Amino acid sequence: MFLAWLMTISLFLTCIYTTIVIFDRLKERDASDLAQLQVQLEKMGMDHKQMKQAM
């Protein structure tokens, strides 16, 4: 009976740890994607201003 409880608890902790790791990586990836989009938006804004000045 002790072994069954030990296995259940260890499986539960493993699942929690795995979930936390997955969500942390997703947060990092989202932050990276957001930073890239922000840089692209800034570049588009600069290009648009340069086009207005050229006209």
MODELLER restraints for C-alpha pairs under 7 A, 6 or more apart:
rsr = mdl.restraints
at = mdl.atoms
